């Protein structure tokens, strides 16, 4: 009886530096897609977040600045500051490997090599079975985001030209219970134990690259003696989607073989983001946004007789923020769960809260907390710093930490003109 479990690329188990240099899994995946989207990257959240938003727990639907608005809510593209701004680039990397999948795969490969040299050694047989069993019931994720925004406010509407990409890598261990009681005297094992085992590891990866324009405008509704400002925004975009499936025997899984090539599937579509922001007064904002209004699925290539389908579908988020010149507080709630692949029982859904302390727009301290609304992820705490002297040049950095080796890093540069 097979036990299909979700596991993923070696996340926090290895350093961010090793992840960005990891032979060809994530770098090759993202490079191929981002080049197609008009960007170049040489290093590797399928939930997108910018550095400021990550530091504030992943909030942004009601609290994002106009430059980050295309990542959360295009309605927030509206700004009172009539100047050109540039976000170049915004980069985020999230990793989670609570059960050390890659270490366990390496241990299984080492145990297989030793057992092949001495197939009748009972001690080595038990070590091999223990190594295989360690792959059972493990979980992890690697996700990456990269973005660029140019803000051009006008008298009539506010415009943000943006390009962004999200990438996710997930692996699934298909552990066959019969392998835990394998008969090593079976003639099928005469060359190598790998030949007679049925357990496999399947690697699935998907990348979504967007190029679009966020368009927003304010409207005013009479509410008694005052008018209430409502911002409405849309972001039509060209979307490029790529997915790849790689599956092999668990004892022979090699990330060197996981790369874009003739086997990857890709497609191009049109899509749309939309949002609204209600401003009851000068301090409070209520936001509602939908990302990827139109659902698209992409079947991967077939390996070991099976494949999967990568999903890009509508994500609904609502939020509220309270802002003063020196302080911002924000709350975001995901209204639906985000799925990544049709065949995987894995999804994410969060409630996020964050705060920003602003020292007269020169320096910012940000804190946050992100609560997982399902069992597929874990809660994380977040923090970050921002530096924007004179409002002309800025740098934001942030990170997050959670149980079971969950980490994320993000950074972005800001230019104002």
N, C-alpha and C positions, 0 to 999 in steps of 0.2 A: 504493500500500500504506500503510495507516494505521499510525501508531506511537503507541499509547496509553500515555501516561506519567502518573504521579501527580505532581501539583504542588499547591500549596496557597496559601492566603491569605498575604499578605505578612507574614511573621512577623518575624524579627529585622531584616529590611530596613527596617522602619519602627519607630518608638519605641512603647513600651507605651501612651503617651498617645494617639498617633494611632490605635493599634489600638482603644482603648476608645471613641474618638470616630468611628471609621471609619463612614462614612455609615450604612448599615443592614444590613450583613452580619451581624456577630456580635452587636452590641447588640440588634437587633430579634429575632434568633433566640433569644437567651437570655432576653430580657425576656418574650417570649410564653410560654415554657415555665415559667419560674420563678414568674411570676404564677399560672399554673395550679397550680403546686405549693405555693402559699401563701407565696411569697417575692417580693420586689421587687428588681430590680437595674437599674441604669441604665448599667452598663458591662459589657464582655464578661468532661486532662491526662485525649485522652479518658481518660487514666489519672488517677484521683483521688488526690490526696495533700494532707495538711494541711501547714501551714507547718513544723511540727517534723519531720514525715516527709520533706518535700522537702529540708530542710537536711541530713538524715542519709541522703541518697542515695536516698530513696524507700522506706525501710524502715518496718516497722510491724507486720507479722504477729505478731512475738514481742516487740516492743519498744514498742508504742503505749501511751500513758497511757490511763486509762479513758475520758476524754472523747473521744479520737480513735479509740477502739476501733471504732465503727460504720463507719469508713472502711476498716478493714483486717481486723479479726478480732473478731466480737462476743463471743468468749470472754473477751477482755481487758477487757470491761465490769466484771468483778468487781474490786472494790477494797477495800483495808483501811481506807480513809478514808471513814467513814460521814457524808459531808456532801454537800450539793447543789452541783453545779458547772454552769457555763454556758459554752459556746463560741459566741461571737456577734460577728461571723461568722468563718468560715474561708474565705479566698479564694485561689485560685491561677490563674495565667495562664502558659501555656507557648506559645512561638512558635518556629518553625523555617522559615527560608527561605534555604537555601544557594545558590539560583540566581536569586533576585530575580524571581520570577514577575511581581509587579505592575509592577515597573519595566519588565520586558520587554514586558508587555501595553501599558503606556503608550507605550513606544517604537514598538510596532507600530501603535498608533492614530495617533500623530503621523506616522509614515512613510506610512500610508494617506492621511491628509489631504493631505500634500504631493504624493503621487503622483496623487491625484484631480485636483489642479489642473494637473498636467503629466504626463499619462499616458505620453507618449512619451519622457520623460527617462530615459535608460539609467542614469544615476547614481542617480536616485531609485528605479528598479526594483531595482537591486542592493541598495540600502539596505533596501528593503522586504523582499526575500527574506532578507537577513541578520537582520533583526528577527524574522521568522517563524521562522527556524532557531534563534534563541536560545531559543525556547520549548520546543525539543525536549530531552528527557532532563533535566528539572528535577524537584525534589521539595521538599515543605514541608508543615507542619502548624500549625494553631492549635487549642489546646485550653484549656478553662476549667473551673474547678470552684468551687463555692460551697456552704457547709454551715453548719448550725446544730445544736447538740447541747445537750440538758438531761439531766444525770445525776442520778438519784434512787436512791441505794443504800438497801436495806432489809435487815432481818435475814435474810430468807429468800433473796431474789434481788437482783441489781443490775439496774437499769433505766436505759436511755438512750433518750430520745425524740430522734429526729434527722430532719432533712430536708436533702437535698443534691441537687445537680444537676451533671451533667457535659455539656459541649458540645464538639463538634468540627466544624471546617470544613476540607474538602479540595476542591481543584479538580483537574480532569484536563484536560490539553491533548491534544486529538486532532488531531495534526498530519498532514495528508494530504501525502504525498510529492509528489503532482502539483502542489501549490501552489508548491513550491520551483522548479518549471520552468514557471510560469504564463505563458500567452500573453496579454500585456496588450492585444493587438489583437483579442482575442475580443470580439464584440459584447455579450456578457454583462457585460463590464467597462465599458461605455460610461457608465454613471451613476456607479458607484463600484466600486473593486476588491473591496470586501467582497462584492458581489453574485456575483462569479464564483469566490470561494474556497470551499473545502470544509472547511478546518481550523476546529475549534471549541474552546471552553473550556467545560467542564462544572463547575459548582460543586455540591458535595454537602455538606449539613450535617445533623447529628443532635444531639438533646438528650435526655437521660434525667434525669427528675426523680423522686426518691424521698421518700416520707414513711413512716417506720416506727418500730419500737421494738426495741431490742436487749435481749435477756433472757439473763442468764448466771448460773451457779451453780457453786460449787466442790464437788467430790467427792474423797474420800480413799480411796486404795487401799493396803492393807497390803503393804509390801515389806520383809520381814524385821523388823528392830527398829524401823523407822520407817514412817510413812505418806507416800505421795506425793500431792501435791495436783494434781488435774486440773480445769481450768476448761472448761466447755462452754457455748457460747452460740449462739443463733439470732437472726435479725433479720427477721421477716416485714415486708413493706412493700408499700405501694401505689405503683405505678410508672406514670409518664406518659411516653410516648415520642413525639417529633415528628421528622419528617424532611422535607427539601425538596430538590428538584433544579432547577437553573437552568442552561440551556445556550444558547449563542449563538455566532455567528461570532467567531473569535479576535480579529478587528480591531474588534469591536463590544462586547466584554465590558465590562459596566458594573456595578460593585458596587452602585450605587444601585438596580438592578433586582432585587437579591437580597434578598428580604424575605419575611416571613410574610404570607400573604394567603389567597386562595381556593385556591391551588395546594398548600399544604403538607398533608402527611398526618400524622395523629396517632391515637393509641390509648392505652388505659389497661389495665394488667394488674396481676396480683398476682405477687410474686416473693419470693425468700428468700435471705438470706445465712446462712452457718453457719461455725462454727469451733471449734477445740479448742486448748487451751494446756496443755502438760505442764510441771510445775515439779519437776525432779529434786532441786533444792535451792533455797535462798532467793536464789541469784544467777542461776541459769540458767533460761531459758524456751525451750521448743520449741513452735512454732506451726504450724498448718495451717488454711487458710481457703479457702472457696469463695464467690465473689461471683456473684449472679444464677444461682441453681441452675437455673432454668427458662429455656430459650432462647425468645426472641421475635424476630421479624423484622417489619419494616414497609416495604412497598413505597412508594417515592416517587412523586410525580407524573411524568407523561411530558412530555418536551420534546425537540424535534428527533428524535422517533420512538423515544426510548429512556428508560429509567429505571433505577433501582437499588433495592437493598433494604438498609436499615439494620439492623445486627445487634446484639442484646443477648444475650450467651451466657455460660455459666459460665467463670469465670477462677479457676484454682487457684494458690495461692501457699503456699510453705512458708518457715519462717524460724527463726532461733535468735538469742537475745540473752543477753548477760552484763551484769548490772547490780549496781553497788554504790551507796552513797549519793552518791558523787562522780563516778562514771563509768559510762557505758553503751556497749556495743558491740553491733552488730546486723548480721545478714546475712539477706537475703530473696532467694528465687529463684522466678521465674515458671515454673510447670510446663507451661504451654501458651501458645501465641501468641494475642494478642488481635487479632481482625479487626474492621473497622468497617463496611465495605460489601461486599456479595457480589461486585460487579463490579470491585472494585479489588484489585490485587495488592499490598496494603499491610497490614502488621500490626506489632505491637510485642511484644517479650519481653525482660525485663531480669533481670540479676543485680545486686543492690544491696547496698552495704556502707556503714555509717555509724557515727559515734561522737558521744557527747555528754559534755562536761565540765561538771559541775554544781557551782557555788559555793554549797553549802549551801542549795539550792533558791531562791536569790535571783537568780542569773544563770546562763545556760547558753551555752556555745560549742559549736556543732555543725558537723561536717564529714562529707562523704560522697563516694562515687563510684558511678556507675551505668553498668554495662556492657551494651551492646545485644547480644543474642544472635542478631540477624539483620542483614541489610544495609539494612533500611528506616529505621533510626535510627542515632544516633551516641552514643558514650560522652560522659558529662557529669561535671563535678565540681560539688559542691554545698557550701554553707556557710550558716550562719545564727546568729542570736542570740536568746536568750530572756531576759525580765525578769519575775520574779514575786516582788516584795517582799511579805513576810508571807504569801505564798500566797493572797492575796485577789484581787488584780488582776494580770493578766499580759498581756504582748505578745510574740508571736513573729513574727520576720521572717526570710525566707530567700530564696535565689536559687540559680540553677544556670547553668552556662556550658558549652558544648560547641562543637566545630568546626562549620563551615558555618552560622554565625549561629544557633546554638541557645541560647535563653535561657528562663528561667522566673523568676517572682517569686511570692511568697506571703506572706500575713500573716494573723494571727488574734488575737482578744482572748479572754482567759480571765477568768472571774469565779468565785470560790469563796465559799461561804456556810457 
